[in-house]
Amino acid sequence: MKLQSLRGFNDVLPSETAVWQHVEQVARETFAAYAYQEIRTPLLEQTALFKRAIGEVTDVVEKEMFSFDDREGMNLSLRPEGTASCVRAGLEHGLLHNQQQRLWYAGPMFRHERPQAGRYRQFHQLGAEAFGMAGPEIDVEVIALSARLLKRLGLRDLTLELNSLGSGDSRARYRQALTEFLDRHVDALDDDSKRRRLSNPLRVLDSKVPQTQAIVRDAPSLLDAMSRDDRAHFEGVQQGLSDLGIACVLNPRIVRGLDYYSHTVFEWTTTELGAQGTVCAGGRYDGLVAQLGGQASPAIGWASGIERLILLMKAQGLNLPDAAPDVVLCPADADSARPLHQVAEQLRDAMPNARIQLSVGGKLKAQLSRAARSGARFAVVMDEAARHDGKVHVKSFAQTEVADESVAIDGLAVKLAARLNLEG
């Protein structure tokens, strides 16, 4: 039997990891700019956590979780999303009671769904969660944080779509109006929507079935059912975004796929990825902390798929980083190998931001050919004559660079740093 990766579980190869590291580094720096602290939670949790948090009649719980019984008979699941685990960890370790917390996370999530571009069974998310703050200001902050991350990644032509699900009372009024509307069209609904109109009618608005989508376009709007306080909160979010110059489009059909959302919900969307047009999404989940056994605490967060971000970066033709070495050191003869190894370490000390590779094995012509194929900008060659003079030859692989030159070893780091335009 040929051993290979499972369907929907993808290897990230060396040619791609530089882009992943870039996205992760930009995210870390952006979270730090807002003073969010990292939290790391396990990949495996009790299945009950996700059933209670996400909702038993959602696609995630009903169809998509990887769940199994362990040897002790406990039902476990690979985490399908990050918010529930953050809340569970916050409650378990006393981080949420009468406290404000700003947290972020990154890592793999798992959903058993049909793999396609931008949607995999093991996928990776970046996420932010803020606890203990009820006003619209924190809604604005977490959306601004997502906007800054997308901008720092160089992404453009994205649309911020915004909605409010209101409080429990507002949703109850709307649920009644929506159910009455759906009952009038029940014969035309798909089977999942027929079932959900009784258990969770708001989820019908999130249907991906074209016939059902056409029906719900004429459904009543939740915005019309909101209380005065709910409406004031939503208006405060819109005003705060306007103050920061963040444009948004109101979309009353955004309900998100997880039951814990309330009040503000939002999605950043693009038209450049086909059906997988959402690149970042989230919202408020003020009832989730109490739902999982804690004292009530307001909360809001979002998540963004790394694979989808990278797909969009490629689709928009951004200049993406790679892992090619900056400099390859090539010994022209056997006696140059040892001193050139010392030179390599000296360069790494002097230029910690540069990628320095020592060529091992083969004649000089083969070494230079290998260095050129690797994408290196420079080769540093040491032969017998240069070695005796305390020098090396610096060869450029770029036609726009200055001509090859002989450089003293003592001044090599300064020369290379200048030509590489590196600091340090």
Secondary structure, 3 states (H helix, E strand, C coil): CCCCCCCCCCCCCHHHHHHHHHHHHHHHHHHHHCCCEECCCCCEEEHHHHHHHHCCCCHHHHHHCCEEECCCCCEEEECCCCHHHHHHHHHHCCCCCCCCEEEEEEEEEECCCCCECCECCEEEEEEEEEECCCCHHHHHHHHHHHHHHHHHCCCCCCEEEEEECCCHHHHHHHHHHHHHHHHHCHHHCCHHHHHHHHHCHHHHHHCCCHHHHHHHCCCCCHHHHCCHHHHHHHHHHHHHHHHCCCCCEECCCCCCCCCCCEEEEEEEECCCCCCCCEEEEEEECCCHHHHCCCCCCCEEEEEEEHHHHHHHHHHCCCCCCCCCCCEEEEECCHHHHHHHHHHHHHHHHHCCCCCEEECCCCCHHHHHHHHHHHCCCEEEEECHHHHHHCEEEEEECCCCCCCCEEEEHHHHHHHHHHHHCCCC
